[in-house]
Amino acid sequence: NLGPVYLNGKTVKEANNYLKQEFARIYSGVTGNVPSTQVKLTLGEIRSIQVNVMGEVLVPGTYTLSSFASVFHALYRAGGVNPIGSLRSIKVIRNGNTIADLDVYDLLMEGKMKDDIRLQDGDVILVDPYQSLVQILGKVKRPMFYEMKPTETVGTLLKYSGGFTGDAYKKALRIIRKSGREHQIYNVDEMDYSVFRIDDGDKITVDSVLQRFENRVEVRGAVYREGLYQLDGTMNTVKQLIKKAEGLRGDAFLNRAIIDRELEDLSHEIIQVDVKGLLNGTTADIPLQKNDILYIPSIHDLKEEATLTIHGEIANPGTYLYSDKMTVEDLVLQAGGLLEAAATTKVEVARRMKDSKSTSFCTTVGQNFSFDLKDGLLLGEGSQDFHLEPFDEVYVRKSPSYFKQQNVVVGGEVLFGGNYALSKKNERLSDLIAKAGGVTPDAYIKGARLMRRMTEEEFRRKEDALRMAQAGGGDSISVKRLDLSNTYSVGINLGEALKNPGSDADMVLREGDVLFVPEYVSTVKINGAVMYPNTVLYKKGESLKYYINQAGGFGNDAKKRKAYVIYMNGTVSRLRAGNKKAIEPGCEIIVPSKEQKKKMTTTEILGMGSTTASIAAMIATMVNLFK
C-alpha cells in the first residue's frame, strides 16, 4: 500500500533507511526494537552506463561500465593517461558542466579518494595535457619525474619524492631551468623551499654531504682505545685525547709521538710531541685542530719483531716469538717436545753476528753452540747459564741409529706370503725367501719377478727425461716410450740368487719391494706384427720360426730381425732366428712393426714433374746465354 518508491541517486544504505521510514508509516514495529522485524534491501540487477573518456589517454572512446564505476575505473578501461596526459587535472563533465576536477596524486601519495565521484550515464571524462613536468635527482628517496601544479613549490616536490635520504646535503639544492634562450641555474636555500615555485622542465639536484668531518680527531698506536673522537670544548688537546682513549699502554714509546695535521691548502705537516714531558707537566699541552691524527708508537714498532726458529726432529718445527731469558728447553717445550727419532747428543744453536757500530768487514758470519739433552735439560760447558737471543735457530738432529720399519711384500708360491720388515740394511732376496719359509713345489723360480717403487732421485731423473722429450729435437726421447708410472719392474734371477746367496744375482732389497713367485706357465704368447696374435703351448727345443708360424707368420710391416722376448721375471732379450734356448715357458714374443711411410699422391707426382721440367728449361736457357 506504499505505491512507487523512488531510490535514484541514493546509496544502498541510504535507500534502506528511506524504506524503513516509508514502511514505518504503516507498520509501527519496523522502527521499534522487535528483533524479528527487519528491512533489508539488495540489488537484483545492476544497470550499465555509458561514459566518454576523451583527451590525453591511450585509448579514448565510449565505454560501457557498471553504474557503480568511478572515474578511476573509467581511466583504467581507457589504458591510463598517455605520456603527455595530466594526473593532476581530470575533469568530469555532466550535461555541459564541469562537476569535478580530480587530482590523482591525492590517491597515489596519500590514498585519498574523496573526489572520486560516481559516474552517471552520458558523463564525459576529459584528461588535459600536463602543465609542468619536473625531474628531481640525487639524494632523495624517490628520484624521478613529477607533475607539478603552477602554484606548487620545492617543498611540495620534496614531499612527493619522499624527502631527503640520510646522506643528503639538506641546506641547499640546485635547480637547472631552461629559459627562453639559455639555461639558468638556481641555488635554493633551505629557508626558500616553501616559496620557490617550480617551472616546466626544471631539473632539481640534491647533493650528498662532503666526505669530510667538522669535528674529528684520531688517535692511533699504543693507547687502549684507538679510533675517532669528537673535538669539542671538553676534549681539544693532546693530553685530553690520550685520557679519552683510556690512557697509554705499557709498551708506549714516550720520548716522541707525532701529529699529522692537515693545513688549509690540504697539505700536511708533522708536529713532534714529547709525550713523557706532556704527561709530567714539564711540556706545554698542544691544542688539537680538526682532522688531526695523533700517533703514539709502540717500542715494538721501532724494531724488528724478535723470533726464534727450531728445525728438525721436533713435534712442531717453525718460528716462535722471542721472550727474554728463554732457554733451549723452553723453545723445545713450546714446539711440542722432541720426536722419537731425535738425537739428544747433538743439539745445535746458530746465532747471528750483530754489531751495528762496525765499520769494517768481518769474515765470521755466525756462531754455533752444541749441547746434549738429558731428561729435558741441557748438558755441557756453559749450558747452565745459556739463554737464547733474538733470531737464534735451534737444530735437533735425527739419531743415526733410529730407523722406522721398512716393509717388503712376498707373494705367490711361497709358504708364508705377506708383509715382512727388513731387519738389516743389506737384506737380500734369499733372506726374504727364507723368512717366507721357502718356495712351494709348484713354484716356477725362473719366472719370479720384482716390482720396485721409485725413490725421489729416480722420480727426479724421470721428470728430467720427460722434459727433454717434451722439448723435442732430433735426438730426444719419444714421450710415448717413457714409462710414467711410479713403479717399475726389476729383472731378477731368483734361481741363481738361491743357489749363491750373497752373490750379485742375490739382489739387495729396499722398502716397498714386491716379490712374486709364480706357478709354472706352459704357454708362450706371440704379439705384434704377426698375422694372428696368439698364445700357444711351450714346446721345448723349438726356435722362433716355429712360434711365428703358430701366429700365421710375419705381417707385411714386420721388422723380422728386431723381434724380442719378455720373460716372466721381467728381463728382455733379443731373439735370433736359430736360437732355440731363448724361448722359455710363460714368455711373450714381440714382433715390432715398421713405421708407416706416406705415399705421394698423383697431384704431388705431377707437381714434381712440372718442377723438374721448369728447372731443365732454365738450365738450357742459361747454357745458351753463356755460349
C-alpha positions in Angstrom: 0.0 0.0 0.0 3.0 2.4 -0.3 2.9 2.9 -4.0 6.1 3.6 -6.1 9.2 4.5 -4.0 11.9 6.3 -5.9 15.5 5.5 -4.8 17.6 7.0 -7.6 20.7 8.9 -6.5 20.8 7.1 -3.2 23.4 4.6 -1.9 22.2 1.2 -0.7 22.4 2.2 2.9 20.5 5.5 2.3 17.9 3.6 0.3 17.5 1.0 3.1 16.9 3.7 5.7 14.5 5.5 3.5 12.4 2.3 3.0 12.3 1.8 6.8 10.8 5.3 7.2 8.2 4.7 4.5 7.2 1.3 6.0 7.0 2.8 9.4 4.1 5.0 8.3 2.0 1.8 8.0 3.8 -0.7 10.3 4.9 0.8 13.5 7.0 -2.2 14.5 9.6 -1.6 11.8 11.4 1.2 13.6 11.0 -0.4 17.1 13.2 -2.9 18.9 11.4 -6.0 17.6 14.3 -8.4 16.6 12.0 -10.5 14.3 11.1 -7.5 12.1 13.8 -6.3 9.6 14.0 -4.4 6.3 17.0 -5.4 4.1 17.4 -4.0 0.6 19.6 -5.7 -2.0 20.2 -5.0 -5.7 18.9 -7.6 -8.2 20.3 -6.3 -11.4 23.0 -3.6 -11.8 22.3 -1.1 -14.6 25.1 -0.4 -17.1 26.0 3.2 -18.1 28.0 4.6 -21.0 30.7 7.2 -20.4 33.0 9.0 -22.8 36.8 9.2 -22.0 38.5 11.9 -24.0 41.7 13.8 -24.1 45.2 12.5 -23.3 44.5 8.9 -22.7 45.9 5.9 -24.5 42.6 4.7 -26.0 40.0 7.4 -26.0 36.4 6.4 -26.7 33.0 5.4 -25.3 33.0 2.7 -22.6 30.1 0.7 -21.1 30.6 0.5 -17.3 28.8 -0.6 -14.2 26.6 2.1 -12.6 28.9 1.8 -9.6 32.0 2.7 -11.6 34.2 5.6 -10.6 36.4 7.9 -12.6 39.4 5.7 -11.9 37.6 2.7 -13.3 37.0 4.6 -16.5 40.6 5.7 -16.7 41.7 2.1 -16.2 39.5 0.9 -19.1 40.9 3.6 -21.3 44.5 2.4 -20.7 45.5 5.2 -18.4 47.0 8.6 -19.4 49.4 8.9 -22.4 53.0 10.4 -22.0 51.7 13.9 -22.1 48.5 13.3 -20.1 47.9 15.0 -16.8 47.4 13.2 -13.5 46.7 16.5 -11.7 43.6 17.7 -13.5 41.0 15.1 -14.7 37.6 16.7 -15.3 34.2 15.1 -15.1 31.7 16.9 -17.4 27.9 16.3 -16.9 25.3 18.0 -19.0 27.9 20.5 -20.3 29.0 21.5 -16.7 32.3 20.5 -15.0 31.2 18.8 -11.8 34.6 17.6 -10.6 38.3 18.2 -11.2 40.2 15.3 -9.8 43.9 15.1 -8.7 45.3 11.5 -8.9 48.3 12.5 -6.7 45.9 12.6 -3.7 45.2 8.9 -4.3 48.8 7.9 -5.2 50.6 9.9 -2.4 48.0 9.9 0.4 45.4 7.2 -0.6 42.6 9.7 -0.6 39.5 9.0 -2.8 37.2 11.7 -1.6 36.9 13.3 -5.0 36.3 10.1 -6.9 32.6 10.7 -7.7 30.2 8.1 -9.0 29.6 8.4 -12.7 26.2 8.6 -14.5 25.1 7.7 -18.0 26.5 10.1 -20.6 29.3 11.6 -18.4 32.4 12.8 -20.2 35.9 12.3 -18.6 38.4 14.8 -20.0 42.2 14.4 -19.5 44.2 17.6 -20.2 47.9 17.7 -21.1 50.2 18.3 -18.2 51.2 21.8 -17.4 54.5 21.3 -15.6 56.8 18.2 -15.6 60.0 18.3 -13.5 62.7 15.9 -12.6 64.4 15.5 -9.2 67.7 13.7 -8.9 70.2 12.8 -6.2 69.8 12.1 -2.5 66.0 11.8 -2.2 64.1 8.6 -1.6 62.1 8.6 -4.9 64.2 10.3 -7.6 62.0 10.5 -10.7 59.8 12.8 -12.8 56.8 14.5 -11.1 54.0 16.6 -12.5 53.6 19.8 -10.6 50.9 22.4 -10.5 51.8 26.1 -11.2 51.3 27.0 -7.5 53.4 24.2 -6.0 56.9 24.8 -4.6 60.2 23.0 -4.0 58.9 21.9 -0.6 55.9 20.2 -2.3 58.2 18.4 -4.7 60.4 17.1 -1.8 57.2 15.8 -0.1 56.2 13.9 -3.3 59.8 12.4 -3.6 59.7 11.0 -0.1 62.1 13.5 1.5 65.9 13.5 1.8 68.0 10.4 2.3 70.3 10.2 5.3 73.4 11.3 3.4 71.8 14.3 1.6 73.0 17.8 1.9 69.8 19.5 3.2 70.8 23.1 3.4 70.5 23.9 -0.3 69.7 22.3 -3.6 70.4 23.1 -7.2 67.9 23.8 -10.0 68.7 24.0 -13.7 66.0 25.8 -15.7 65.5 26.1 -19.4 64.7 29.7 -20.1 63.6 31.1 -23.4 67.2 31.2 -24.8 69.7 29.6 -22.4 69.9 27.5 -19.3 69.7 29.1 -15.9 70.9 27.7 -12.6 69.4 28.5 -9.2 70.8 27.6 -5.7 67.8 27.4 -3.4 68.5 27.7 0.3 66.6 25.7 2.9 64.6 28.7 4.0 63.2 29.2 0.5 62.0 25.6 -0.1 58.3 26.6 0.7 58.2 29.6 -1.5 60.3 28.8 -4.6 58.0 27.7 -7.4 58.8 25.1 -10.0 58.6 25.6 -13.8 58.1 23.1 -16.5 61.3 21.3 -17.5 63.2 22.1 -14.2 65.8 19.6 -13.1 66.4 19.6 -9.3 69.6 18.0 -7.9 70.1 17.2 -4.2 73.8 16.7 -3.5 75.3 14.4 -0.8 77.2 15.6 2.3 81.0 16.1 1.9 83.3 13.3 2.8 84.9 15.4 5.5 84.5 15.9 9.2 83.8 19.1 11.0 85.0 18.0 14.4 87.0 14.8 14.1 90.4 13.9 15.6 92.0 10.5 15.6 94.5 8.6 17.8 96.5 5.6 16.8 99.1 3.4 18.3 99.9 2.4 21.9 96.6 3.6 23.5 93.9 1.3 24.8 91.2 2.7 22.5 92.3 3.7 19.1 89.8 5.5 16.8 88.0 8.6 16.0 87.0 11.2 18.7 84.8 14.3 18.8 86.7 17.6 19.0 84.7 19.8 21.4 85.0 22.1 24.4 85.9 19.2 26.8 88.4 17.5 24.5 90.6 19.7 22.5 94.2 18.9 23.5 96.7 16.0 23.1 96.6 15.2 26.9 92.8 15.2 26.9 92.7 13.0 23.8 95.0 10.4 25.5 92.8 10.4 28.5 89.7 9.9 26.3 91.4 6.9 24.7 91.8 5.4 28.3 95.5 6.2 28.6 98.7 4.8 27.2 99.6 1.1 27.0 102.7 -0.2 28.8 104.6 -0.6 25.5 104.1 3.1 24.5 107.3 4.9 23.4 107.1 8.2 25.4 110.0 10.1 24.1 108.4 11.0 20.8 105.0 10.9 19.2 103.7 12.8 16.1 100.7 14.7 15.0 99.8 14.6 11.3 98.0 17.9 10.7 96.1 18.9 7.6 96.6 22.6 6.6 94.2 24.9 4.8 95.8 24.1 1.4 95.3 20.4 2.1 99.0 19.8 2.6 100.2 18.1 5.7 102.8 18.9 8.4 104.2 16.7 11.1 104.3 18.0 14.7 106.6 16.2 17.2 105.2 15.6 20.7 107.1 14.8 23.9 104.5 12.5 25.5 106.6 11.9 28.6 107.1 15.7 29.3 103.5 16.4 28.4 102.2 13.9 31.0 104.7 15.0 33.6 103.7 18.7 33.1 107.2 19.8 32.0 106.0 20.4 28.4 103.0 22.5 27.4 99.9 20.7 26.2 99.3 21.0 22.4 95.9 22.2 21.2 94.3 20.0 18.5 92.7 21.0 15.2 90.1 19.2 13.2 91.4 16.1 11.2 94.5 15.9 13.4 95.9 12.3 13.7 97.9 11.6 16.8 100.2 8.6 16.5 101.9 7.2 19.6 104.3 4.4 18.6 105.0 1.2 20.5 108.5 0.3 21.5 107.9 -2.9 19.5 107.1 -0.9 16.3 110.6 0.7 16.4 112.5 -2.6 16.0 112.1 -5.8 14.1 109.9 -8.4 15.8 112.2 -10.8 17.5 111.7 -14.5 16.7 113.3 -17.9 17.3 113.3 -20.8 14.8 113.6 -24.5 15.6 114.3 -27.2 13.0 114.5 -31.0 12.8 113.0 -33.8 14.9 110.6 -31.8 16.8 106.8 -32.0 17.1 106.0 -28.6 15.6 109.1 -27.1 13.9 108.7 -23.5 12.9 109.1 -19.9 14.1 108.1 -18.6 17.5 108.1 -15.3 19.3 111.2 -14.5 21.3 111.0 -13.9 25.1 113.6 -12.6 27.5 115.8 -15.3 29.2 114.3 -18.0 27.0 116.3 -21.3 27.1 116.6 -24.1 24.6 114.5 -26.3 26.8 111.7 -23.6 26.8 111.7 -23.5 23.0 111.7 -27.3 22.7 108.7 -27.4 25.1 106.9 -24.6 23.2 107.4 -26.6 20.0 105.7 -29.7 21.3 108.7 -31.6 22.5 111.2 -34.0 20.8 110.1 -36.7 18.4 111.2 -40.3 19.0 113.8 -40.1 16.2 115.5 -37.0 17.8 119.2 -37.3 18.8 119.8 -35.9 22.2 123.6 -35.8 21.9 123.9 -33.0 19.4 121.5 -30.1 19.7 123.0 -27.1 17.9 122.2 -23.3 18.2 123.2 -21.0 15.4 123.5 -17.3 16.3 123.7 -14.2 14.1 126.7 -11.8 14.2 125.4 -8.4 15.2 127.4 -5.2 15.5 125.5 -2.1 14.4 128.6 0.1 15.1 131.0 -1.9 13.0 132.9 -0.1 10.2 135.0 -3.0 8.8 134.2 -6.2 7.0 134.0 -9.4 9.1 134.7 -12.9 7.8 132.8 -14.5 10.6 129.2 -14.9 9.6 127.8 -16.7 12.7 128.3 -18.5 16.0 127.5 -22.1 16.7 126.9 -23.8 20.0 126.4 -27.5 20.6 124.8 -29.2 23.7 123.4 -32.5 24.8 119.9 -33.0 26.2 119.1 -35.3 29.1 115.7 -35.5 30.8 114.8 -32.2 29.1 117.9 -30.4 30.4 121.0 -29.1 28.7 124.3 -30.7 29.4 127.7 -29.4 28.6 130.0 -26.5 29.4 128.2 -23.2 29.8 124.8 -24.8 29.4 123.5 -23.7 32.9 123.6 -20.0 32.0 122.9 -20.3 28.3 119.9 -18.2 27.1 118.7 -17.8 23.6 118.9 -14.4 21.8 116.6 -13.0 19.1 116.8 -14.8 15.8 118.6 -17.8 17.1 118.0 -21.0 15.2 118.0 -24.4 17.0 118.6 -27.7 15.2 117.6 -31.0 16.6 119.2 -33.8 14.5 117.9 -37.3 13.7 119.6 -40.1 15.6 121.9 -42.1 13.3 120.7 -45.3 14.9 117.0 -44.7 14.5 115.1 -46.5 11.7 111.4 -46.9 11.0 110.2 -50.3 9.9 110.8 -50.9 6.2 108.3 -53.4 4.7 108.6 -55.6 1.7 106.0 -58.0 0.3 106.4 -61.5 -1.0 103.6 -63.4 -2.7 102.8 -66.3 -5.0 104.2 -69.8 -4.5 105.9 -69.3 -1.1 104.8 -71.0 2.2 104.1 -67.8 4.2 103.4 -64.9 1.9 102.7 -61.3 3.1 104.5 -58.3 4.5 107.9 -58.6 6.1 110.0 -56.0 7.8 113.7 -55.7 6.8 116.0 -56.4 9.7 119.2 -55.1 8.2 120.2 -52.7 5.5 121.6 -55.3 3.1 118.9 -57.8 3.3 118.6 -59.8 0.1 116.2 -61.9 -2.0 117.4 -65.2 -0.4 116.8 -63.8 3.1 113.2 -62.8 2.2 112.5 -66.3 0.7 114.0 -67.9 3.9 111.7 -65.7 6.1 108.7 -66.8 4.0 109.5 -70.5 4.6 110.9 -71.2 1.1 109.0 -71.8 -2.1 106.3 -74.5 -2.8 106.8 -77.4 -5.1 104.7 -75.7 -7.7 106.8 -72.6 -7.8 108.4 -71.6 -11.1 111.5 -69.9 -9.7 112.9 -68.9 -13.1 109.8 -66.7 -13.6 109.9 -64.8 -10.3 109.7 -61.1 -10.7 110.3 -58.0 -8.5 108.4 -54.7 -8.6 110.1 -51.7 -7.1 108.8 -48.2 -6.1 110.7 -45.2 -7.3 112.8 -43.1 -5.0 112.8 -39.3 -5.0 116.0 -39.3 -7.0 114.7 -41.8 -9.6 111.5 -39.7 -9.9 113.5 -36.6 -10.5 115.5 -38.3 -13.2 112.3 -39.4 -14.9 110.9 -35.9 -14.8 114.2 -34.6 -16.4 113.8 -37.2 -19.2 110.2 -36.2 -19.7 111.1 -32.5 -20.0 113.8 -33.4 -22.6 111.2 -35.5 -24.5 108.7 -32.7 -24.5 111.3 -30.1 -25.6 111.7 -32.1 -28.8 114.7 -32.3 -31.1 116.2 -34.9 -33.3 118.0 -36.9 -30.5 115.3 -36.6 -27.8 113.3 -39.5 -26.4 109.7 -40.0 -27.6 107.2 -39.2 -24.8 105.2 -42.3 -25.8 108.2 -44.5 -24.9 108.6 -43.2 -21.4 107.1 -45.2 -18.6 105.3 -42.6 -16.5 104.2 -44.8 -13.6 105.7 -44.6 -10.1 106.7 -48.3 -10.1 108.9 -50.3 -12.4 109.9 -54.0 -12.9 113.4 -55.2 -12.0 114.7 -58.2 -13.9 115.9 -60.8 -11.4 117.3 -64.4 -11.5 115.8 -65.9 -8.3 117.2 -69.4 -9.0 120.8 -68.1 -9.2 120.2 -66.0 -6.0 119.0 -69.0 -4.0 121.9 -71.1 -5.3 124.5 -68.5 -4.4 123.3 -66.3 -1.5 125.2 -63.0 -1.3 126.2 -63.0 -5.0 125.4 -60.3 -7.4 122.2 -62.1 -8.5 121.0 -62.1 -4.9 119.7 -58.5 -5.1 119.6 -56.2 -2.0 116.0 -55.3 -1.2 114.6 -51.9 -0.2 111.4 -50.6 1.3 108.3 -51.1 -0.9 109.7 -54.0 -3.0 107.2 -56.6 -4.1 108.5 -60.1 -4.9 106.1 -62.5 -6.7 106.9 -66.2 -7.3 104.5 -67.6 -10.0 103.4 -71.1 -10.8 104.7 -72.8 -13.9 103.1 -71.5 -17.0 103.2 -73.8 -20.1 102.3 -71.3 -22.8 104.0 -68.7 -24.9 102.3 -65.5 -26.2 103.1 -64.1 -29.6 102.2 -60.4 -30.2 103.0 -57.5 -32.5 103.3 -57.5 -36.3 102.1 -61.1 -36.9 99.2 -62.2 -38.9 97.2 -63.6 -35.9 98.5 -62.8 -32.4 98.1 -66.0 -30.5 99.0 -67.9 -27.3 100.4 -71.4 -27.8 101.8 -74.2 -25.7 105.5 -74.1 -25.0 107.5 -76.7 -26.9 111.0 -77.4 -25.7 113.7 -77.0 -28.3 111.6 -75.1 -30.9 113.0 -71.9 -32.4 111.5 -68.5 -33.1 110.3 -69.7 -36.6 108.0 -72.3 -35.1 106.2 -69.8 -32.8 105.9 -67.2 -35.6 104.3 -69.9 -37.8 101.8 -70.6 -34.9 100.7 -67.0 -35.3 100.2 -67.2 -39.0 103.7 -65.8 -39.9 105.1 -62.3 -40.1 102.9 -59.4 -41.0 103.6 -57.2 -44.1 105.0 -54.4 -41.9 107.0 -56.6 -39.5 110.6 -55.9 -38.5 111.7 -59.6 -38.6 115.2 -59.1 -37.3 114.0 -56.9 -34.4 111.9 -59.4 -32.6 112.5 -59.7 -28.9 111.1 -61.8 -25.9 109.9 -60.6 -22.5 110.4 -63.3 -19.8 108.2 -63.8 -16.7 111.0 -62.4 -14.4 110.9 -59.0 -16.2 114.0 -59.4 -18.3 114.0 -58.8 -22.0 116.2 -60.4 -24.7 116.8 -60.0 -28.4 115.8 -63.1 -30.5 117.9 -64.8 -33.1 116.3 -67.0 -35.7 118.3 -70.1 -34.8 118.5 -69.7 -31.0 116.3 -72.4 -29.6 117.2 -71.8 -25.9 116.0 -68.2 -25.9 112.3 -69.0 -25.6 111.1 -70.2 -22.2 107.7 -71.1 -20.7 105.5 -68.1 -19.9 107.4 -65.7 -22.0 106.0 -63.3 -24.6 107.4 -62.8 -28.1 107.0 -59.3 -29.5 107.5 -58.5 -33.3 107.8 -54.7 -33.8 106.3 -53.1 -36.9 107.7 -50.7 -39.4 106.7 -47.0 -39.4 104.1 -46.2 -42.0 105.5 -44.2 -44.9 103.3 -41.6 -46.5 102.9 -42.3 -50.3 103.0 -39.5 -52.8 99.7 -38.6 -54.3 99.2 -38.2 -58.1 99.0 -34.4 -57.8 102.3 -34.3 -55.9 104.0 -36.6 -58.6 102.7 -34.3 -61.4 103.9 -31.3 -59.5 107.4 -32.7 -59.2 107.4 -33.4 -62.9 106.4 -29.8 -63.8 109.1 -28.5 -61.4 111.7 -30.7 -63.0 110.8 -29.6 -66.5 110.9 -25.9 -65.4 114.4 -26.4 -63.9 115.6 -28.2 -67.1 114.3 -25.4 -69.3 116.0 -22.8 -67.1 119.4 -24.6 -67.3 119.1 -24.9 -71.1 118.5 -21.1 -71.3 121.5 -20.3 -69.1 123.7 -22.6 -71.2 122.6 -20.8 -74.4 123.4 -17.4 -72.8 126.9 -18.4 -71.9 127.9 -20.0 -75.2 
